[in-house]
Every structure is written in C-alpha cells, then in structure tokens.
Amino acid sequence: MELIKYLKADCEKYGRGRKAWWARELRVPALTVSHWLAGRQKPNGEYSVKIRDYLEIQKHETGLIRWQDYLWSVYYSKQVLPAELLGQVILNTLRIEFLDTRTLALLAVFVENVDFYFNEPLNIILKNRLGWLLESANKSPLFMPDRHHPSRHILALSRRSKNMEKTVKSYQTKLGKKWRVYDCELESIKKDLPWLLNLKT
C-alpha cells in the first residue's frame, strides 16, 4: 500500500518517537500504528484520509515556504495584487506545517482588508485552518469545522520541545477549539504590523 510506504518513510525521517507522535495525532493506540507499518493491518478510510492530508502538506513544504516569503515581500513592498492571486498565496501559506505568529497575523490582516472568496478545501487540515483564519479576520466561512479531526499544531513554537507543545496547547483560544487548531490570540500581533490601511485593493 502506497500510503504505508510514505508513513514508513516519515517515521524513518523523524526517528525515535515518531510512531508515538502519529498515534497521538490520530488518536489510536501506538500498537495500531506498529501494525500498519508492519503490514498486519491497514488504516480504514478515515485514518487514511488523515494520514494522506498530513503527508501531502509535508511533501510540498519546501516549495510552500517560498509562498510565505512571497507574502511578506508583497506586504513590505506595498504591492496591490488581484484578490484571486493573493487568495492563492494565502492558501499556499496556510499549507505550511508550522507558521510563526507574525505570519499568521499577517494572513489575518490580508483577509480582513481584501475581499476574498474561498471554496471549501478538500484537505481537512487546510479546511480547518482556513475556517479558523477567516473567523480570526472577522469573516464568516461558508463551511463548518471538521470535528472528527484532532486538534493540530500550527504555531512554529510547537515543534521546539514537548514542553513547548504543552504550553502552546494551554493557550488555545475558543476559536482554536472550534476549528481544531492549537492557536493563540492574534489581535496584539496584528496591531504591531504597520501599513494596515495600505492593503486595501
């Protein structure tokens, strides 16, 4: 099974503790992940989708970071881009596994100041992140959170250590709980970004 091949590669890449990480993310016993990797069992449809969604984000990570850099260059050069193009930049930036709080705040500022229409993404992780971002920017998503998906980390701080991961979880907002994202309050960070009025197209 192709999916298991990629899951094995992921566990080899990250080494010790990765199987336990997958078990926590998917809310299954660690033994179940071991059975999948050994080929004794196969993940059902729901788990296959969750695994595929995560691996898809990870697979394109290097290219996606360029979108984040492009977003900041657009902002600092005060460019005015068509909403459709800016919307694609925002979606591609949201696909990055972990983001710093300033980038998340910048995404929210763009969404607040430019009229966007986003279709409901097929990727569950992206769907929940986009819904969270839209509501963080005081916009109403046209779709509901996927409540079957476990909460996922989005903040770059989360990957530093287990203790930091626990700390980030403790700061999760009500909005984060709704959209299954371990987030933080963005308002004070948004206020620190200059040129907010110049973003309007």
NORVEN-V800176 format. One record per residue. N is the residue number from 1. RES is the residue in one letter. D_FIRST is the distance of its C-alpha to the first C-alpha in Angstrom with 2 decimals. Layout:
# NORVEN-V800176
n:N res:RES d_first:D_FIRST
n:N res:RES d_first:D_FIRST
This chain:
# NORVEN-V800176
n:1 res:M d_first:0.00
n:2 res:E d_first:3.82
n:3 res:L d_first:5.59
n:4 res:I d_first:5.57
n:5 res:K d_first:6.61
n:6 res:Y d_first:9.17
n:7 res:L d_first:10.16
n:8 res:K d_first:10.97
n:9 res:A d_first:12.84
n:10 res:D d_first:14.68
n:11 res:C d_first:15.77
n:12 res:E d_first:16.97
n:13 res:K d_first:18.77
n:14 res:Y d_first:20.64
n:15 res:G d_first:21.17
n:16 res:R d_first:22.96
n:17 res:G d_first:22.81
n:18 res:R d_first:19.67
n:19 res:K d_first:17.83
n:20 res:A d_first:21.02
n:21 res:W d_first:21.06
n:22 res:W d_first:17.69
n:23 res:A d_first:19.05
n:24 res:R d_first:22.23
n:25 res:E d_first:20.74
n:26 res:L d_first:18.64
n:27 res:R d_first:21.41
n:28 res:V d_first:19.52
n:29 res:P d_first:20.64
n:30 res:A d_first:19.57
n:31 res:L d_first:18.68
n:32 res:T d_first:15.99
n:33 res:V d_first:14.29
n:34 res:S d_first:14.85
n:35 res:H d_first:13.29
n:36 res:W d_first:10.00
n:37 res:L d_first:10.20
n:38 res:A d_first:11.33
n:39 res:G d_first:8.69
n:40 res:R d_first:11.76
n:41 res:Q d_first:10.88
n:42 res:K d_first:8.55
n:43 res:P d_first:10.29
n:44 res:N d_first:12.34
n:45 res:G d_first:13.06
n:46 res:E d_first:15.65
n:47 res:Y d_first:13.81
n:48 res:S d_first:10.81
n:49 res:V d_first:13.73
n:50 res:K d_first:15.52
n:51 res:I d_first:12.89
n:52 res:R d_first:12.30
n:53 res:D d_first:16.12
n:54 res:Y d_first:16.84
n:55 res:L d_first:14.58
n:56 res:E d_first:16.06
n:57 res:I d_first:19.48
n:58 res:Q d_first:18.96
n:59 res:K d_first:17.67
n:60 res:H d_first:20.95
n:61 res:E d_first:23.21
n:62 res:T d_first:25.43
n:63 res:G d_first:26.31
n:64 res:L d_first:26.85
n:65 res:I d_first:29.43
n:66 res:R d_first:31.51
n:67 res:W d_first:31.74
n:68 res:Q d_first:33.13
n:69 res:D d_first:35.67
n:70 res:Y d_first:36.57
n:71 res:L d_first:37.21
n:72 res:W d_first:39.64
n:73 res:S d_first:41.33
n:74 res:V d_first:41.90
n:75 res:Y d_first:43.43
n:76 res:Y d_first:45.66
n:77 res:S d_first:46.87
n:78 res:K d_first:47.61
n:79 res:Q d_first:45.96
n:80 res:V d_first:45.86
n:81 res:L d_first:42.64
n:82 res:P d_first:41.92
n:83 res:A d_first:40.21
n:84 res:E d_first:37.22
n:85 res:L d_first:36.55
n:86 res:L d_first:37.21
n:87 res:G d_first:34.85
n:88 res:Q d_first:31.99
n:89 res:V d_first:33.00
n:90 res:I d_first:32.97
n:91 res:L d_first:29.52
n:92 res:N d_first:28.05
n:93 res:T d_first:29.93
n:94 res:L d_first:28.60
n:95 res:R d_first:25.00
n:96 res:I d_first:25.90
n:97 res:E d_first:24.49
n:98 res:F d_first:27.98
n:99 res:L d_first:31.35
n:100 res:D d_first:34.89
n:101 res:T d_first:37.34
n:102 res:R d_first:39.50
n:103 res:T d_first:36.72
n:104 res:L d_first:35.89
n:105 res:A d_first:39.61
n:106 res:L d_first:39.90
n:107 res:L d_first:37.15
n:108 res:A d_first:39.10
n:109 res:V d_first:42.33
n:110 res:F d_first:41.01
n:111 res:V d_first:39.71
n:112 res:E d_first:43.10
n:113 res:N d_first:45.15
n:114 res:V d_first:43.39
n:115 res:D d_first:42.64
n:116 res:F d_first:38.92
n:117 res:Y d_first:36.94
n:118 res:F d_first:33.23
n:119 res:N d_first:30.89
n:120 res:E d_first:28.52
n:121 res:P d_first:25.35
n:122 res:L d_first:21.99
n:123 res:N d_first:20.50
n:124 res:I d_first:21.65
n:125 res:I d_first:22.57
n:126 res:L d_first:24.59
n:127 res:K d_first:26.14
n:128 res:N d_first:27.48
n:129 res:R d_first:28.67
n:130 res:L d_first:30.42
n:131 res:G d_first:32.06
n:132 res:W d_first:33.26
n:133 res:L d_first:34.61
n:134 res:L d_first:36.41
n:135 res:E d_first:38.11
n:136 res:S d_first:38.92
n:137 res:A d_first:40.73
n:138 res:N d_first:42.54
n:139 res:K d_first:40.73
n:140 res:S d_first:39.30
n:141 res:P d_first:35.66
n:142 res:L d_first:35.18
n:143 res:F d_first:32.15
n:144 res:M d_first:31.62
n:145 res:P d_first:29.54
n:146 res:D d_first:26.16
n:147 res:R d_first:27.28
n:148 res:H d_first:24.00
n:149 res:H d_first:22.77
n:150 res:P d_first:24.11
n:151 res:S d_first:26.72
n:152 res:R d_first:25.49
n:153 res:H d_first:27.56
n:154 res:I d_first:28.81
n:155 res:L d_first:31.79
n:156 res:A d_first:31.62
n:157 res:L d_first:33.72
n:158 res:S d_first:30.88
n:159 res:R d_first:29.06
n:160 res:R d_first:32.21
n:161 res:S d_first:32.13
n:162 res:K d_first:31.42
n:163 res:N d_first:35.06
n:164 res:M d_first:34.83
n:165 res:E d_first:31.74
n:166 res:K d_first:33.86
n:167 res:T d_first:36.82
n:168 res:V d_first:34.94
n:169 res:K d_first:33.77
n:170 res:S d_first:37.45
n:171 res:Y d_first:38.44
n:172 res:Q d_first:36.07
n:173 res:T d_first:38.22
n:174 res:K d_first:38.48
n:175 res:L d_first:36.82
n:176 res:G d_first:33.94
n:177 res:K d_first:33.58
n:178 res:K d_first:33.63
n:179 res:W d_first:30.88
n:180 res:R d_first:28.76
n:181 res:V d_first:29.66
n:182 res:Y d_first:31.34
n:183 res:D d_first:34.09
n:184 res:C d_first:37.80
n:185 res:E d_first:40.94
n:186 res:L d_first:41.29
n:187 res:E d_first:44.90
n:188 res:S d_first:46.75
n:189 res:I d_first:44.33
n:190 res:K d_first:44.74
n:191 res:K d_first:48.52
n:192 res:D d_first:48.33
n:193 res:L d_first:46.90
n:194 res:P d_first:49.80
n:195 res:W d_first:50.38
n:196 res:L d_first:48.80
n:197 res:L d_first:51.27
n:198 res:N d_first:50.53
n:199 res:L d_first:46.98
n:200 res:K d_first:48.19
n:201 res:T d_first:47.59
